[in-house]
Amino acid sequence: MTASGGECHGDVCITCGDVAVEVTVRRLLPDELALVDTGQGTEEEVSVALVSAAAGDTILVHASEAIAVVTRAGAAGEAGAPGEVTAG
C-alpha cells in the first residue's frame, strides 16, 4: 500500500520503491497533492509540496514525494524541457 493509501501492484511499487520514477501529473489536488499517471495503467496520489508542478508536467517521484519537475507541459525549449531537471 502507498503512503497515500493506494494499492501497490506487482513486486515493486512505482511511487514508494527505492528508485525515483517519472510520472505525469493529471490534476492537482488540495493539500499540495496531485493525481499522477504512473505509465502502467494506474493513477496514484503523490505529494507535490517540494516542487512547482502543474497538470501535464512530468515529475520525478521518490517515496510518494515529487522531487523535481522533468518536463513542463508545453514548454519545449524552456527551462524544464526534456533532459533538464528542475527543482521547486
C-alpha positions in Angstrom: 0.0 0.0 0.0 1.3 3.5 -0.8 1.6 6.4 1.7 -1.5 7.9 0.3 -3.5 4.7 0.8 -3.4 3.4 -2.7 -2.7 -0.2 -3.6 0.7 -1.3 -4.9 0.7 -3.7 -7.9 3.4 -6.2 -8.7 6.7 -6.7 -6.9 7.7 -3.1 -6.9 5.6 -0.1 -6.0 6.2 2.7 -8.6 6.0 5.6 -6.0 7.4 4.0 -2.8 10.2 1.9 -4.1 13.9 2.7 -3.8 14.1 4.4 -7.2 12.7 7.7 -8.4 10.4 7.4 -11.4 8.9 9.8 -13.9 5.1 10.2 -13.8 2.7 12.6 -15.5 0.6 15.0 -13.4 -3.1 14.5 -14.3 -4.5 17.1 -11.9 -3.6 19.0 -8.7 -5.5 18.2 -5.5 -5.9 20.1 -2.3 -3.1 20.0 0.4 -0.2 20.0 -2.0 -1.1 16.6 -3.6 -1.5 15.5 -7.2 -3.1 12.7 -9.0 -0.5 11.2 -11.4 -0.4 8.7 -14.3 2.2 6.1 -13.5 2.5 5.0 -17.1 1.5 1.5 -16.1 -2.2 1.9 -16.4 -2.7 3.2 -12.8 -3.1 6.6 -11.1 -1.7 7.4 -7.7 -1.7 10.3 -5.3 1.7 11.9 -4.6 2.9 15.0 -2.7 4.0 18.0 -4.8 4.9 20.1 -1.8 8.6 20.4 -2.8 8.1 21.3 -6.5 6.0 23.7 -8.5 4.1 21.3 -10.7 1.0 21.7 -13.0 -1.3 19.4 -14.8 0.6 17.8 -17.8 4.0 18.2 -16.2 6.3 15.2 -16.0 7.7 14.9 -12.4 10.3 12.7 -10.7 8.8 10.9 -7.7 10.5 9.0 -4.9 8.6 7.6 -1.9 5.4 9.3 -3.0 7.1 12.7 -3.0 7.7 14.7 -6.1 11.4 15.7 -6.0 11.8 17.5 -9.4 10.0 18.7 -12.5 11.4 16.9 -15.5 9.3 18.4 -18.3 6.8 21.3 -18.1 3.6 20.9 -20.2 4.1 22.8 -23.4 7.5 24.2 -22.5 9.7 22.8 -25.3 13.0 24.7 -25.4 12.4 26.4 -22.0 13.7 25.5 -18.5 12.4 22.1 -17.6 12.4 20.9 -21.2 13.2 17.2 -21.8 16.6 16.2 -20.4 16.7 19.2 -18.0 15.6 18.5 -14.4 14.5 21.4 -12.3 13.6 21.5 -8.6 10.8 23.6 -6.9 
